[in-house]
Amino acid sequence: MAVQFLRLIMPIVRILRLCETTMRILSNAVRKKLPCVEDLPNFQNLTRLEIEASGDCRWMVLHEILKCSVKLEVFILYKEKALTVQATDPPRWPSLVYLNSSVIPKWRNPEFAPQCMRSSLKVIECVDFEWDFSEIEMAEYFLKKALVLEKMAIRFGRGMTHNSKERVAKRLSGCDIGSEACRITFSSP
């Protein structure tokens, strides 16, 4: 039903916000490799996309939606607060032993960067960003592959310690950036 609804609105929608429930439904469709998800038409006019998701919902569906969003300019990822994992210690790079990968799958870089990342995506915001290594890998991927990116805004979650924030900021500030115009901003609640 969610995929059918998306097919209906794809030609006309300019701004879209997908809630956690919709992301779970779409994630299940991707996981089951349903044909309805494999051949989605393009969001021809979508310029702003906001997604509420956590866990596998972020990773399973994100690639498919970005592939369909050829004119996307603004992408905002809100982490579902109810499912946020809390910890007192920052992660040890490069792996997080304490995360259960069956609960929170790792980010996997797509084989090809979506068209929007090469031509139109200018602003990315990550809200309630934590020390989750997959989130950091995703942010690094966006910074490297978004060739016209002007701003990457990271809003840390409430559970982040000062030390964790500094480590994440240092890591993201030091990674390869595909757009010379890109600035990275960090803020706390």
Order of alpha helices (4+ residues) and beta strands (2+ residues): alpha-beta-alpha-alpha-beta-alpha-beta-alpha-beta-alpha-beta-alpha-beta
